[in-house]
Amino acid sequence: MPQAKRLLSYLGFAAVAVYCLAPFYWMAISAFRRPQDQFDNSIVPSRWSWENFSAVFSGDNGFGRALLNSVIVAGTTTVLTLLIGTFTAYALARLQFRFKNAVLGLIVATSMFPGISQLVPLLKLFTDIKWINTYQAMVLPSLGFALPLSVWLLTAFFRQLPFELEQAAMVDGCTRGQAFRKIIVPLAAPGVFTTAILTFIAAWNEFLIALSMVNKKEMQTATVAISKFTGVSGFDQPFGTQMAAGVVVTVPLIALVLVFQRRIVAGLTAGGVK
């Protein structure tokens, strides 16, 4: 019976893994098919080809510029989220004031509103202040969506750090700010890494806001650029090119998660046990 249960567990894990990885496998395989074989349904390409990857960066796609825009938007969003979220979470974890838990609950509650419900007001606001086709029109909404989760994660992490560490540092001559910068922030590195990676992934994959706030080709992000691929002739279905672009966009995220997977797990489990 124990061996049967173990076998069933392994089969369950394998089924879940296959279910989750099958779309990525099909995307990668489709990217390596020749353009004339793009609708072939074989598990492995009959002939492997790099033509789709060459087509991604050729012609009038502007994919290189779109990748740069995605890096700028996602990187700026991540940096601002860490700066604002770290100070906010530290204040919520360390300072004593009335309605502190209510404030934290209100911050988390803001993430319950679907992004599409805020799209029209944001579009109207950014049109009035002439922010359409600018980076800030994509960064600020992404920042608003990322901050609640970052504050929640970092608050839980700061709460598990003993307050005596800061007291000992201040006894040795550090100010409150120096104790925070030299003692608390290095110890909170797993939570900070987790927040940074999750924020970067969310901002990198964001599509709806980037599509709505930008209509100039030189300002669009990678996700929007992929959706607007027109193929070689401008009328054919660029299925293989889109799959190749999807691989190009996905591989950096996979590498990032694999490199920092231990810090991600440590950050997500922080504060789970007292």
Disulfide bonds with the S-S distance in Angstrom:
none
